[in-house]
Amino acid sequence: MASHDGPVRVALLGCGTVGTEVARLLITHADDLAARVGAPLELVGIAERTLDAPRDPVIDRGLLTTDWAGLVARADIVIELIGGLEPARTMQLQAIAGGASVVTANKELLGKDGPTLYAAAEAAGVDLYFEAAVGGAIPLIRPVRESLAGDRITRVLGIVNGTTNYVLDQMATTGEELGQAVKQAQEQGYAEADPTADVEAYDAAAKVAILASLAFHTRVSTADVHREGITAITPEDVAWAAETGHVIKLLAVAERTPADGEGKSGIVVRVHPALVPDEHPLAGVRGAFNAVFVEAEAAGPLMFYGQGAGGVPTASAVLGDVVTIARHLVHGGRGPIESRYADLPVLSMADAVTRYQVRLRVADRPGVLAKVAQAFAANGVSIEAVRQSGSRGDHADLLVVTHVAREAALSATVAMLDGLDVVGAVLSVLRVEGA
């Protein structure tokens, strides 16, 4: 990549909460940024759908335009903060085709169609950076794809959605129902008016797809991710978790799976509620914070923790990418391109391996426990412990804790339990992670 003379021209697409903070940092920290880059960063324009909306006073209205195509044509770096699939994909591809590098926080687009963007950037010889797409201000993308490039990552495990972490934290500390906790998250500004993307784990699924692609040098899309949200979690689940020394977190997990008897191995990528032991560092991640564990063969376990959302933290990550790309333009160099040489099989959830807690409502009479244990044994799932909460008339609640088992075997066990005449209901099935 040839070196660049003169100011580095920056175009901003989208001026919402994050975009406003990015513009503020570009303007108020101009001297510091120029010193770090070796050339001034010039904000040449801000594209928005409408020019009439109220703006922060830091935004010079003379920079605003609805002509995004004309704006990207005169930029060296384009920051896309529109979000969603379209028109963001078209905007990024047009910027790249015109020779501009791109910085984006668009996890939905990267999770669903990242390869198209990577291929376009590689063909055009420009950079594509997206630190802000996962974990807000947490430096996570760069360590995974650059700092650990010489290592072999075996597992990524973490909390990547601050809204659901806040909701589950509220349920644990106050005993609130899910709906009440979501409403409080909305009042605090952590959840959108429509919280579906968060509570149904679409947001987390897109993020873990991005992380898995980088960690395992394999193309992983959101469609490859097993996704379960938190909408089925009840105060009873939270209370049982506390009683057994756990907290419930919405976890994103991407890991290599061991070969089974048929020699099947690959990666499983999933996001779902899980029980985390109280002594695990992820159990102490409170409020709207994020934390991610990356486990590598040589480096061992690494934990990345910080604010996972919000205008100022996310803007910090965006500006970090802008400075890195600008340095490449001024001094020469190029960022990493897509690495997919490993091309590992992306396996189904049935191949996941973990521990489980299964909560049952059963008849309170002799022989019940033997029938329950037989269902587990018949499917090759080993029981670690059984707890009973006490009799409630003619029934009782059982909590069965398993040793490590494959998801397929556990699912078959649950189906068998559901058909037993001594089992009134399978109340919940929660995976145990980090034990």
C-alpha positions as CSV (number, residue, x, y, z in Angstrom):
1,M,0.0,0.0,0.0
2,A,1.5,3.3,-1.1
3,S,2.1,6.0,1.5
4,H,-0.3,8.9,1.7
5,D,0.4,12.7,1.4
6,G,-1.7,15.4,3.1
7,P,-4.6,15.0,5.6
8,V,-6.4,11.6,5.8
9,R,-10.0,12.3,4.8
10,V,-12.6,10.6,7.0
11,A,-16.3,10.2,6.1
12,L,-18.9,9.3,8.7
13,L,-22.0,7.3,7.7
14,G,-24.5,7.7,10.5
15,C,-24.7,10.2,13.3
16,G,-26.6,8.6,16.1
17,T,-25.3,8.1,19.6
18,V,-22.0,6.4,18.5
19,G,-21.6,8.6,15.4
20,T,-21.9,11.8,17.4
21,E,-19.2,10.6,19.9
22,V,-16.9,9.6,17.0
23,A,-17.3,13.1,15.5
24,R,-16.7,14.7,18.9
25,L,-13.5,12.8,19.3
26,L,-12.3,13.6,15.8
27,I,-12.9,17.3,16.4
28,T,-11.8,17.7,20.0
29,H,-8.8,15.4,19.9
30,A,-7.6,16.5,16.5
31,D,-4.1,17.5,17.6
32,D,-3.5,14.3,19.5
33,L,-4.8,12.1,16.7
34,A,-2.7,13.9,14.2
35,A,0.4,13.3,16.3
36,R,-0.4,9.6,16.7
37,V,-1.1,9.2,13.0
38,G,1.6,11.4,11.5
39,A,-1.0,13.5,9.5
40,P,-4.2,15.3,10.3
41,L,-7.5,13.4,10.3
42,E,-10.0,15.6,8.4
43,L,-13.7,14.9,8.9
44,V,-15.0,15.7,5.4
45,G,-18.6,14.9,5.9
46,I,-21.4,13.1,7.7
47,A,-24.1,11.3,5.8
48,E,-27.6,11.1,7.3
49,R,-31.1,10.2,6.1
50,T,-32.4,13.6,7.1
51,L,-30.7,16.9,7.8
52,D,-33.5,18.3,10.0
53,A,-33.1,16.2,13.2
54,P,-31.7,17.9,16.3
55,R,-28.0,17.6,16.6
56,D,-25.3,17.9,19.3
57,P,-23.7,21.4,19.1
58,V,-20.3,19.7,18.3
59,I,-21.7,18.7,14.9
60,D,-21.1,21.4,12.2
61,R,-24.2,21.3,10.1
62,G,-22.1,22.2,7.1
63,L,-20.7,18.7,7.3
64,L,-24.1,17.0,7.0
65,T,-25.3,15.5,3.7
66,T,-27.8,13.0,2.4
67,D,-25.5,12.2,-0.6
68,W,-23.6,9.3,1.0
69,A,-22.3,8.1,-2.4
70,G,-20.7,11.5,-3.2
71,L,-19.2,11.6,0.3
72,V,-17.5,8.2,0.2
73,A,-16.1,9.0,-3.2
74,R,-13.9,11.7,-1.6
75,A,-12.8,9.8,1.5
76,D,-9.8,7.8,2.4
77,I,-11.5,6.1,5.4
78,V,-15.2,5.5,5.7
79,I,-16.8,4.8,9.1
80,E,-20.1,3.0,8.7
81,L,-22.4,3.3,11.7
82,I,-25.7,2.9,10.0
83,G,-26.2,-0.7,11.1
84,G,-28.3,-3.4,9.6
85,L,-27.8,-5.2,6.3
86,E,-28.9,-2.5,3.8
87,P,-28.0,0.1,2.8
88,A,-24.9,-0.5,4.9
89,R,-23.6,-3.4,2.7
90,T,-24.0,-1.3,-0.4
91,M,-22.3,1.7,1.3
92,Q,-19.3,-0.4,2.4
93,L,-18.9,-2.1,-0.9
94,Q,-19.0,1.2,-2.8
95,A,-16.5,2.7,-0.5
96,I,-14.1,-0.2,-0.9
97,A,-14.5,-0.2,-4.7
98,G,-13.6,3.5,-4.7
99,G,-10.3,2.7,-2.8
100,A,-11.4,3.7,0.7
101,S,-10.7,1.6,3.8
102,V,-13.7,0.9,6.1
103,V,-14.3,0.9,9.8
104,T,-17.6,-0.6,11.0
105,A,-19.4,-1.6,14.1
106,N,-22.0,-3.5,12.1
107,K,-22.0,-7.0,13.8
108,E,-25.3,-8.0,12.0
109,L,-23.7,-7.4,8.5
110,L,-20.4,-9.0,9.4
111,G,-22.1,-12.0,11.0
112,K,-24.3,-12.7,8.0
113,D,-22.2,-11.6,5.1
114,G,-18.6,-10.8,6.3
115,P,-16.9,-12.9,3.6
116,T,-18.3,-10.6,0.9
117,L,-16.8,-7.6,2.6
118,Y,-13.5,-9.3,3.3
119,A,-13.1,-10.5,-0.3
120,A,-13.9,-7.0,-1.6
121,A,-11.4,-5.3,0.7
122,E,-8.7,-7.9,-0.2
123,A,-9.3,-7.4,-3.9
124,A,-9.1,-3.6,-3.6
125,G,-6.1,-3.6,-1.3
126,V,-7.8,-1.7,1.5
127,D,-8.3,-2.3,5.2
128,L,-11.5,-3.5,6.8
129,Y,-11.5,-3.0,10.6
130,F,-14.3,-3.8,13.1
131,E,-13.1,-3.7,16.7
132,A,-16.4,-2.0,17.8
133,A,-18.5,-4.8,16.4
134,V,-17.9,-7.1,19.4
135,G,-17.5,-6.0,23.0
136,G,-17.8,-2.2,22.6
137,A,-14.6,-0.6,24.0
138,I,-13.0,-4.0,24.9
139,P,-9.9,-4.6,22.8
140,L,-10.9,-8.1,21.6
141,I,-10.9,-8.4,17.8
142,R,-7.3,-7.2,17.4
143,P,-5.9,-9.6,20.0
144,V,-7.7,-12.6,18.5
145,R,-6.8,-12.0,14.9
146,E,-3.3,-10.4,15.4
147,S,-1.8,-10.9,18.9
148,L,-2.8,-14.6,19.0
149,A,-2.0,-15.3,15.3
150,G,0.9,-17.5,16.3
151,D,-1.1,-19.6,18.8
152,R,-3.9,-22.1,18.5
153,I,-7.2,-21.0,20.1
154,T,-9.3,-23.9,21.5
155,R,-12.3,-22.0,23.0
156,V,-14.0,-18.7,23.3
157,L,-16.4,-18.2,26.1
158,G,-18.1,-15.0,27.2
159,I,-20.8,-12.5,27.9
160,V,-21.1,-10.4,24.8
161,N,-24.5,-8.7,25.3
162,G,-24.7,-6.1,28.1
163,T,-28.5,-5.8,28.0
164,T,-29.1,-9.5,28.8
165,N,-26.4,-9.5,31.4
166,Y,-28.1,-6.5,33.2
167,V,-31.5,-8.2,33.0
168,L,-30.2,-11.5,34.5
169,D,-28.2,-9.6,37.1
170,Q,-31.4,-7.8,38.2
171,M,-33.3,-11.1,38.3
172,A,-30.6,-12.5,40.6
173,T,-30.3,-9.6,42.9
174,T,-33.9,-8.5,43.2
175,G,-35.9,-11.6,42.4
176,E,-37.8,-9.7,39.6
177,E,-39.6,-11.5,36.8
178,L,-37.9,-11.3,33.3
179,G,-40.4,-8.7,32.0
180,Q,-39.9,-6.4,35.0
181,A,-36.1,-6.6,34.6
182,V,-36.3,-5.8,30.8
183,K,-38.5,-2.8,31.6
184,Q,-35.9,-1.5,34.0
185,A,-33.2,-2.1,31.4
186,Q,-35.2,0.0,29.0
187,E,-35.6,2.8,31.6
188,Q,-31.8,2.8,32.2
189,G,-31.1,3.0,28.5
190,Y,-29.6,-0.5,28.2
191,A,-32.4,-2.0,26.1
192,E,-34.2,-0.7,23.0
193,A,-37.9,-0.2,22.9
194,D,-38.0,-3.5,21.0
195,P,-35.6,-5.7,23.0
196,T,-35.9,-8.7,20.7
197,A,-32.4,-8.6,19.3
198,D,-31.0,-8.8,22.8
199,V,-33.3,-11.1,24.8
200,E,-33.7,-13.6,21.9
201,A,-29.9,-13.5,21.5
202,Y,-29.7,-12.4,17.8
203,D,-27.1,-9.7,18.8
204,A,-25.0,-12.2,20.7
205,A,-25.2,-14.8,17.9
206,A,-23.8,-12.3,15.3
207,K,-21.0,-11.4,17.7
208,V,-19.9,-15.0,18.4
209,A,-20.0,-15.8,14.7
210,I,-17.5,-13.0,14.1
211,L,-15.3,-14.2,17.0
212,A,-15.5,-17.9,15.8
213,S,-14.4,-16.9,12.3
214,L,-11.3,-15.2,13.6
215,A,-10.4,-17.7,16.3
216,F,-10.7,-20.8,14.2
217,H,-9.7,-19.5,10.7
218,T,-13.0,-20.7,9.4
219,R,-16.0,-19.0,7.8
220,V,-18.8,-19.0,10.4
221,S,-22.0,-17.1,9.7
222,T,-24.9,-16.3,12.1
223,A,-26.8,-19.1,10.5
224,D,-24.2,-21.6,11.8
225,V,-24.8,-20.4,15.4
226,H,-27.2,-22.3,17.7
227,R,-29.2,-19.6,19.4
228,E,-31.4,-19.6,22.5
229,G,-32.5,-16.4,24.2
230,I,-33.3,-15.7,27.9
231,T,-37.1,-15.5,27.6
232,A,-37.7,-18.9,29.2
233,I,-35.6,-18.0,32.3
234,T,-37.8,-17.8,35.4
235,P,-37.2,-16.5,39.0
236,E,-37.3,-20.2,40.0
237,D,-34.4,-21.0,37.6
238,V,-32.4,-18.1,39.1
239,A,-33.2,-19.2,42.7
240,W,-32.1,-22.8,42.0
241,A,-28.9,-21.5,40.4
242,A,-28.1,-19.5,43.5
243,E,-28.9,-22.5,45.8
244,T,-26.4,-24.7,43.8
245,G,-23.6,-22.1,43.8
246,H,-24.2,-20.7,40.2
247,V,-25.4,-17.7,38.4
248,I,-27.3,-17.7,35.1
249,K,-25.6,-15.8,32.2
250,L,-26.3,-15.6,28.5
251,L,-23.1,-17.1,27.2
252,A,-21.5,-17.1,23.7
253,V,-19.4,-20.2,23.2
254,A,-17.2,-21.2,20.3
255,E,-15.0,-24.3,20.7
256,R,-13.2,-27.2,19.1
257,T,-15.0,-30.4,19.9
258,P,-13.2,-33.7,20.6
259,A,-13.6,-36.5,18.1
260,D,-16.3,-39.0,19.0
261,G,-16.4,-42.7,18.2
262,E,-17.0,-41.9,14.5
263,G,-14.0,-39.5,14.4
264,K,-16.2,-36.4,14.0
265,S,-14.5,-33.2,15.1
266,G,-14.8,-29.5,14.2
267,I,-16.2,-26.5,15.9
268,V,-19.5,-25.8,17.6
269,V,-20.7,-22.3,17.9
270,R,-23.6,-21.5,20.3
271,V,-25.3,-18.9,22.4
272,H,-27.7,-19.7,25.2
273,P,-28.4,-19.2,28.9
274,A,-26.0,-21.2,31.1
275,L,-25.0,-21.8,34.7
276,V,-21.7,-20.4,35.7
277,P,-20.1,-21.4,39.0
278,D,-19.9,-18.6,41.6
279,E,-16.1,-18.9,41.7
280,H,-15.7,-18.4,38.0
281,P,-14.7,-14.8,37.0
282,L,-17.6,-14.6,34.6
283,A,-20.0,-15.0,37.5
284,G,-18.9,-11.7,38.9
285,V,-19.5,-9.7,35.7
286,R,-22.3,-7.4,36.7
287,G,-24.7,-4.9,35.1
288,A,-24.2,-4.1,31.4
289,F,-20.6,-5.1,31.3
290,N,-19.1,-7.7,28.9
291,A,-16.3,-10.2,29.5
292,V,-14.8,-12.8,27.2
293,F,-12.4,-15.7,27.9
294,V,-10.2,-16.8,25.1
295,E,-8.4,-20.1,25.7
296,A,-5.3,-20.8,23.7
297,E,-2.8,-23.7,23.7
298,A,0.3,-21.6,24.5
299,A,-1.1,-18.5,26.0
300,G,-3.6,-20.3,28.2
301,P,-6.7,-18.6,29.4
302,L,-7.1,-14.8,28.7
303,M,-9.9,-12.6,30.0
304,F,-11.1,-9.4,28.3
305,Y,-13.4,-7.3,30.4
306,G,-15.0,-3.9,30.0
307,Q,-18.0,-1.8,28.9
308,G,-19.7,-3.6,26.0
309,A,-22.0,-0.8,24.8
310,G,-22.7,2.9,24.9
311,G,-21.7,5.8,22.7
312,V,-18.4,6.8,24.3
313,P,-17.0,3.3,24.8
314,T,-17.9,2.2,21.3
315,A,-16.5,5.4,19.8
316,S,-13.2,4.6,21.5
317,A,-13.0,1.3,19.6
318,V,-14.0,3.0,16.3
319,L,-11.3,5.7,16.7
320,G,-8.7,3.0,17.5
321,D,-9.4,1.4,14.1
322,V,-9.4,4.8,12.3
323,V,-5.9,5.6,13.8
324,T,-4.5,2.2,12.8
325,I,-5.8,2.5,9.2
326,A,-4.6,6.1,9.0
327,R,-1.1,5.0,10.0
328,H,-1.1,2.4,7.3
329,L,-2.0,5.1,4.8
330,V,0.6,7.6,6.0
331,H,3.5,5.2,6.7
332,G,2.7,2.3,4.4
333,G,1.4,-1.1,5.4
334,R,-1.7,-3.2,5.5
335,G,-3.9,-4.8,8.1
336,P,-4.8,-8.5,8.2
337,I,-7.0,-10.0,5.6
338,E,-9.5,-12.8,6.1
339,S,-7.9,-16.0,7.4
340,R,-9.9,-19.1,6.5
341,Y,-7.3,-21.6,5.7
342,A,-8.4,-24.1,8.4
343,D,-11.9,-24.5,6.9
344,L,-13.0,-26.6,9.9
345,P,-16.4,-28.3,9.8
346,V,-19.0,-26.2,11.7
347,L,-20.9,-28.9,13.6
348,S,-24.5,-28.9,14.9
349,M,-25.5,-28.3,18.5
350,A,-26.0,-32.0,18.8
351,D,-22.2,-32.4,18.9
352,A,-21.7,-29.9,21.7
353,V,-20.1,-31.4,24.9
354,T,-20.8,-29.9,28.3
355,R,-22.5,-30.6,31.7
356,Y,-26.1,-30.1,32.5
357,Q,-28.6,-29.4,35.3
358,V,-32.0,-30.9,34.6
359,R,-34.9,-29.9,36.9
360,L,-37.9,-32.3,37.1
361,R,-41.3,-32.4,38.8
362,V,-41.8,-36.1,39.7
363,A,-44.3,-38.3,41.6
364,D,-43.3,-38.6,45.2
365,R,-43.3,-42.3,45.7
366,P,-40.8,-45.2,45.9
367,G,-39.0,-46.2,42.7
368,V,-39.2,-42.9,40.9
369,L,-35.5,-42.1,41.3
370,A,-34.6,-45.5,39.8
371,K,-36.7,-44.9,36.7
372,V,-35.2,-41.4,36.3
373,A,-31.7,-42.8,36.6
374,Q,-32.4,-45.5,34.1
375,A,-33.4,-42.9,31.5
376,F,-30.1,-41.2,31.9
377,A,-28.2,-44.5,31.8
378,A,-30.0,-45.7,28.7
379,N,-28.6,-42.7,26.7
380,G,-25.1,-42.9,28.1
381,V,-25.4,-39.8,30.3
382,S,-23.7,-40.1,33.6
383,I,-25.3,-38.6,36.7
384,E,-23.0,-36.7,39.1
385,A,-25.6,-35.7,41.8
386,V,-29.3,-35.6,42.5
387,R,-31.1,-33.1,44.8
388,Q,-34.7,-33.1,46.0
389,S,-36.4,-29.9,47.1
390,G,-38.9,-31.8,49.4
391,S,-42.4,-33.1,49.0
392,R,-45.2,-30.9,47.7
393,G,-48.3,-33.0,48.3
394,D,-48.0,-36.0,45.9
395,H,-45.0,-34.6,43.9
396,A,-41.5,-33.4,44.5
397,D,-38.9,-31.5,42.5
398,L,-35.6,-33.1,41.5
399,L,-32.4,-31.5,40.3
400,V,-30.2,-33.9,38.4
401,V,-26.6,-32.8,37.7
402,T,-24.7,-34.7,35.0
403,H,-21.1,-35.3,34.1
404,V,-19.9,-34.1,30.7
405,A,-22.2,-35.4,27.9
406,R,-23.0,-34.7,24.3
407,E,-26.0,-32.6,23.6
408,A,-27.6,-35.3,21.4
409,A,-27.4,-37.8,24.3
410,L,-28.9,-35.2,26.7
411,S,-31.7,-34.3,24.3
412,A,-32.6,-38.0,23.9
413,T,-32.6,-38.4,27.7
414,V,-35.0,-35.4,28.1
415,A,-37.3,-36.9,25.5
416,M,-37.4,-40.2,27.4
417,L,-38.0,-38.4,30.7
418,D,-40.9,-36.5,29.2
419,G,-42.5,-39.8,28.4
420,L,-42.2,-41.4,31.8
421,D,-45.4,-41.8,33.8
422,V,-43.5,-40.8,37.0
423,V,-42.4,-37.4,35.5
424,G,-45.0,-34.7,35.6
425,A,-42.8,-32.1,33.8
426,V,-39.3,-31.3,32.7
427,L,-39.1,-27.9,34.3
428,S,-35.8,-26.7,32.9
429,V,-32.6,-27.8,31.2
430,L,-29.6,-25.6,31.7
431,R,-26.0,-26.2,30.5
432,V,-23.2,-25.7,33.0
433,E,-20.1,-23.8,31.6
434,G,-16.9,-22.8,33.1
435,A,-16.8,-25.6,35.7
